[in-house]
Amino acid sequence: MKKAILVALAVLATILLVVFLWPVPRRSFEQLSDKVPAAERQSLLDFRSQHPPQRLPVNGQEWQYVAFGRGDKTILFLHGMTGAYDVWWQQMTPLSEQYRVISITYPAVDTLEELSQGVLAVLDAENAPRVYAVGSSLGGYLLQYLMAHHPERIERAVLGNTFPPNDILRERNQSLIRVLPLLPNWLVMNIFRQSFAENIYPAAGNSELVLAYMLEQASGRMSKAQVAGRAKAVIQPFQPPDPAALGIPVMIIEADNDPLVEPALRELLKQTYPTAEVHTLHNAGHFPYINEAETYTELLRSFFGR
């Protein structure tokens, strides 16, 4: 009887281990983008072919980034929770004719300080002591941290679809963040894929390009460790900067139907930076730089060209 119980427990443990370690089915953008208009689809494929990421070790982590373009000024792009260096391809390509552009993928680090150390290491490697910067969602939160702790590196700042330090996200998500490491990788990515289809896609005007890009992120391109680290960083408190006192012009780009940044957070951001120039996009969702790319790029061109 005792032997049978031990065998049963061993079988159960094996099943649980298999379930936990079951791999996320990998699907590429090519496989996921059959409904994307041909020109939009090809533009991302061409960008990836022409600009493969460079790699830089920082504090035991490998940072991936691209740096290209011409001009005396450099624009730094910082992506959000589920992005990567190439999520900004529709801005980097045209702006690289006038500026040097740098865009980064965050590795699996847990704090804003670790993120900022990696970002600054990339900027140092590319001889960019002072930059214009664009950050969306988590990237916008990180950009505020950089302004607060390294203002000498930021010349102008664009905060897109983001939020200031707040208690709303922390109280809502800290319990989930604690249990995240206990969840199987495939389950976490399934949750993301469902959210992309049910929330992100319709808010972006049913953009097939947005959906295909995001589904690829949750289909083997992004790891659970990266998600967990970014989730911790996005609720880390810090004292927001005073851009006016620091001499850093700020522009806020928001969407009036952002499914991930609720109205209270959007208002709090504008209250935190009352001197910021504000542009509110209509029915553009959380990733307007993908599905409203030309509008977004022209806002950046105008703000940085002054």
C-alpha positions as CSV (number, residue, x, y, z in Angstrom):
1,M,0.0,0.0,0.0
2,K,2.8,2.4,1.0
3,K,4.6,1.6,-2.3
4,A,1.5,2.2,-4.3
5,I,1.0,5.7,-2.7
6,L,4.7,6.6,-3.4
7,V,4.3,5.5,-7.0
8,A,1.1,7.6,-7.3
9,L,2.8,10.6,-5.8
10,A,5.7,10.2,-8.2
11,V,3.4,10.0,-11.2
12,L,1.4,13.1,-10.0
13,A,4.7,15.0,-9.5
14,T,5.8,14.1,-13.0
15,I,2.5,15.2,-14.4
16,L,2.7,18.5,-12.6
17,L,6.3,19.0,-13.7
18,V,5.4,18.3,-17.3
19,V,2.4,20.7,-17.1
20,F,4.5,23.4,-15.6
21,L,7.4,23.0,-18.0
22,W,5.2,22.6,-21.1
23,P,6.8,24.8,-23.7
24,V,5.0,27.8,-25.3
25,P,4.2,27.0,-29.0
26,R,6.5,29.2,-31.0
27,R,5.0,31.1,-33.9
28,S,6.7,33.8,-35.9
29,F,5.4,37.1,-37.2
30,E,5.4,35.5,-40.7
31,Q,3.1,32.8,-39.5
32,L,0.8,35.2,-37.6
33,S,0.5,38.0,-40.1
34,D,-1.5,36.4,-43.0
35,K,-4.3,39.0,-42.4
36,V,-1.9,42.0,-42.2
37,P,-1.9,44.2,-45.3
38,A,1.1,43.2,-47.5
39,A,2.9,46.5,-47.4
40,E,2.7,46.8,-43.6
41,R,3.8,43.2,-43.1
42,Q,6.7,43.6,-45.4
43,S,7.9,46.8,-43.8
44,L,8.5,45.0,-40.5
45,L,10.2,42.0,-42.2
46,D,12.4,44.3,-44.1
47,F,13.3,46.3,-41.0
48,R,14.3,43.1,-39.2
49,S,16.4,42.0,-42.1
50,Q,18.1,45.4,-42.5
51,H,18.7,46.1,-38.8
52,P,19.5,42.9,-36.8
53,P,20.0,43.7,-33.1
54,Q,23.4,44.2,-31.5
55,R,24.2,42.6,-28.2
56,L,25.8,44.2,-25.1
57,P,26.4,42.4,-21.8
58,V,25.5,44.6,-18.8
59,N,25.7,43.2,-15.2
60,G,25.4,39.6,-16.4
61,Q,22.4,40.2,-18.7
62,E,22.5,40.5,-22.5
63,W,20.9,43.6,-23.8
64,Q,19.7,43.8,-27.4
65,Y,19.4,47.0,-29.3
66,V,19.7,48.7,-32.7
67,A,21.4,52.0,-33.5
68,F,21.5,53.6,-36.9
69,G,20.7,56.8,-38.8
70,R,22.4,60.1,-39.3
71,G,22.3,63.5,-37.6
72,D,23.8,65.3,-34.6
73,K,20.9,64.4,-32.3
74,T,19.9,60.9,-31.1
75,I,16.4,59.7,-30.3
76,L,16.1,56.9,-27.7
77,F,13.1,54.6,-27.9
78,L,11.9,52.7,-24.8
79,H,9.2,50.1,-25.3
80,G,6.4,48.9,-23.0
81,M,5.6,45.7,-21.2
82,T,5.2,43.5,-24.2
83,G,7.4,45.2,-26.8
84,A,10.9,44.8,-28.2
85,Y,13.4,47.0,-30.0
86,D,11.6,46.7,-33.3
87,V,8.2,47.8,-32.1
88,W,9.2,51.3,-33.1
89,W,10.2,50.4,-36.7
90,Q,7.6,52.8,-38.3
91,Q,9.1,55.7,-36.4
92,M,12.8,54.8,-36.5
93,T,12.9,54.3,-40.3
94,P,11.7,57.8,-41.3
95,L,13.3,59.6,-38.4
96,S,16.7,58.0,-39.1
97,E,17.0,60.3,-42.1
98,Q,17.5,63.2,-39.7
99,Y,18.5,61.6,-36.4
100,R,20.5,58.8,-35.0
101,V,18.0,56.4,-33.5
102,I,18.5,53.8,-30.7
103,S,15.9,51.3,-29.6
104,I,16.4,48.6,-26.9
105,T,14.9,45.3,-25.8
106,Y,14.9,44.8,-22.0
107,P,16.2,41.5,-20.7
108,A,14.9,39.8,-17.5
109,V,15.7,42.4,-14.9
110,D,13.5,43.3,-12.0
111,T,14.0,47.0,-11.1
112,L,14.0,50.4,-12.7
113,E,17.6,50.9,-11.6
114,E,18.7,47.8,-13.4
115,L,16.7,48.9,-16.5
116,S,18.3,52.4,-16.3
117,Q,21.8,50.9,-15.9
118,G,21.3,48.9,-19.1
119,V,19.9,51.8,-21.0
120,L,22.8,54.1,-20.0
121,A,25.3,51.4,-20.9
122,V,23.8,51.2,-24.4
123,L,23.9,55.0,-24.7
124,D,27.6,55.0,-23.6
125,A,28.5,52.2,-26.0
126,E,26.9,54.3,-28.8
127,N,28.5,57.6,-27.7
128,A,25.2,59.2,-27.0
129,P,25.7,61.3,-23.8
130,R,22.4,63.2,-24.2
131,V,19.3,62.1,-26.1
132,Y,15.8,62.9,-27.0
133,A,13.7,60.1,-25.6
134,V,10.4,58.4,-26.3
135,G,8.9,55.9,-23.9
136,S,5.5,54.2,-24.0
137,S,3.7,52.5,-21.1
138,L,6.5,50.8,-19.1
139,G,9.0,52.7,-21.3
140,G,7.3,56.0,-20.3
141,Y,7.5,55.0,-16.7
142,L,11.2,54.2,-17.1
143,L,11.8,57.5,-18.9
144,Q,10.4,59.4,-15.9
145,Y,12.8,57.4,-13.7
146,L,15.7,58.4,-16.0
147,M,14.6,62.1,-15.8
148,A,14.5,61.8,-12.0
149,H,17.8,60.1,-11.5
150,H,19.9,61.0,-14.7
151,P,18.4,64.3,-16.0
152,E,21.7,65.2,-17.6
153,R,21.1,62.4,-20.2
154,I,17.6,63.5,-21.3
155,E,17.2,66.6,-23.5
156,R,13.5,66.2,-24.4
157,A,11.0,63.6,-23.4
158,V,7.9,62.1,-24.9
159,L,5.6,60.1,-22.5
160,G,3.3,57.9,-24.5
161,N,0.3,55.9,-23.2
162,T,1.8,55.8,-19.8
163,F,1.3,56.8,-16.1
164,P,3.3,58.5,-13.3
165,P,4.2,56.8,-10.0
166,N,0.9,55.8,-8.4
167,D,-0.8,53.5,-6.0
168,I,-3.5,52.3,-8.4
169,L,-1.4,49.8,-10.4
170,R,0.5,48.7,-7.3
171,E,-2.6,47.9,-5.2
172,R,-4.2,46.1,-8.2
173,N,-1.3,44.1,-9.4
174,Q,1.1,43.3,-6.6
175,S,-0.7,40.1,-5.5
176,L,-0.6,38.8,-9.1
177,I,3.0,39.7,-9.5
178,R,3.9,37.7,-6.4
179,V,2.2,34.5,-7.8
180,L,3.5,35.0,-11.4
181,P,6.7,33.0,-10.9
182,L,4.5,30.0,-9.8
183,L,2.4,30.0,-13.0
184,P,3.4,27.9,-16.0
185,N,5.0,29.9,-18.8
186,W,2.3,28.7,-21.3
187,L,-0.5,29.8,-19.0
188,V,1.0,33.3,-18.7
189,M,1.4,33.7,-22.4
190,N,-2.1,32.3,-23.0
191,I,-3.5,35.1,-20.7
192,F,-1.6,37.7,-22.7
193,R,-2.8,36.3,-26.1
194,Q,-6.4,36.4,-24.9
195,S,-6.0,40.0,-23.6
196,F,-4.4,41.0,-27.0
197,A,-7.4,39.6,-28.9
198,E,-10.1,40.8,-26.6
199,N,-8.8,44.2,-25.5
200,I,-5.8,45.5,-27.4
201,Y,-7.0,44.5,-30.9
202,P,-10.5,46.2,-30.8
203,A,-9.1,49.3,-29.1
204,A,-6.6,49.6,-32.0
205,G,-9.4,49.7,-34.5
206,N,-9.0,46.0,-35.2
207,S,-5.5,46.5,-36.5
208,E,-4.2,43.2,-37.7
209,L,-0.7,44.6,-37.6
210,V,-1.0,45.3,-33.8
211,L,-2.5,41.9,-33.2
212,A,0.1,39.9,-35.1
213,Y,3.0,41.8,-33.5
214,M,1.7,41.3,-30.0
215,L,0.8,37.6,-30.6
216,E,4.3,37.0,-31.7
217,Q,5.6,38.4,-28.4
218,A,3.5,35.9,-26.5
219,S,4.4,33.0,-28.8
220,G,7.9,32.4,-27.8
221,R,9.6,35.8,-28.5
222,M,9.2,37.1,-24.9
223,S,9.9,35.0,-21.8
224,K,8.0,34.8,-18.5
225,A,11.1,36.0,-16.8
226,Q,11.0,39.2,-18.8
227,V,7.3,39.7,-18.1
228,A,7.8,39.1,-14.4
229,G,10.7,41.6,-14.2
230,R,8.8,44.3,-16.2
231,A,5.8,43.8,-14.0
232,K,7.8,44.4,-10.9
233,A,9.4,47.5,-12.4
234,V,6.1,49.1,-13.4
235,I,4.9,49.3,-9.9
236,Q,8.1,50.4,-8.3
237,P,7.6,53.7,-6.5
238,F,9.9,56.7,-7.0
239,Q,9.7,60.5,-6.7
240,P,8.7,61.9,-10.1
241,P,10.9,64.5,-11.6
242,D,10.2,68.2,-12.1
243,P,11.0,68.6,-15.9
244,A,10.3,72.4,-15.8
245,A,13.0,72.8,-13.1
246,L,15.3,70.5,-15.0
247,G,14.8,72.3,-18.3
248,I,13.4,69.2,-20.0
249,P,10.5,69.9,-22.4
250,V,7.9,67.1,-22.2
251,M,5.2,66.0,-24.5
252,I,2.4,63.6,-23.5
253,I,0.7,61.4,-26.1
254,E,-2.4,59.6,-24.9
255,A,-5.4,57.8,-26.4
256,D,-8.9,58.4,-25.2
257,N,-9.7,54.7,-25.4
258,D,-6.5,53.2,-24.0
259,P,-7.6,49.8,-22.5
260,L,-4.4,49.6,-20.3
261,V,-4.1,53.2,-19.0
262,E,-7.5,54.1,-17.5
263,P,-8.7,57.7,-17.4
264,A,-7.7,58.2,-13.8
265,L,-4.1,57.4,-14.6
266,R,-4.1,59.6,-17.7
267,E,-5.3,62.5,-15.7
268,L,-2.8,61.8,-13.0
269,L,0.0,61.9,-15.5
270,K,-1.1,65.4,-16.8
271,Q,-1.4,66.6,-13.2
272,T,2.1,65.4,-12.4
273,Y,3.5,67.2,-15.5
274,P,1.3,70.3,-15.8
275,T,3.6,72.1,-18.2
276,A,3.7,69.2,-20.7
277,E,2.3,69.6,-24.2
278,V,-0.6,67.1,-24.5
279,H,-1.9,65.3,-27.6
280,T,-4.9,63.1,-27.2
281,L,-5.5,60.6,-30.1
282,H,-9.0,59.4,-30.7
283,N,-9.8,55.6,-30.7
284,A,-6.1,54.8,-31.2
285,G,-5.7,52.2,-28.4
286,H,-2.5,51.4,-26.4
287,F,-0.1,51.1,-29.4
288,P,-0.8,54.1,-31.6
289,Y,2.8,54.2,-32.8
290,I,1.8,50.9,-34.7
291,N,-1.7,51.5,-35.9
292,E,-1.5,55.3,-36.2
293,A,2.2,55.4,-37.2
294,E,2.2,58.4,-39.5
295,T,0.4,60.6,-37.0
296,Y,2.7,59.5,-34.2
297,T,5.8,60.0,-36.2
298,E,4.8,63.5,-37.2
299,L,4.1,64.4,-33.6
300,L,7.7,63.3,-32.7
301,R,9.2,65.1,-35.7
302,S,7.4,68.3,-34.8
303,F,8.4,68.1,-31.1
304,F,12.0,67.2,-31.6
305,G,12.5,69.6,-34.5
306,R,11.8,72.8,-32.5
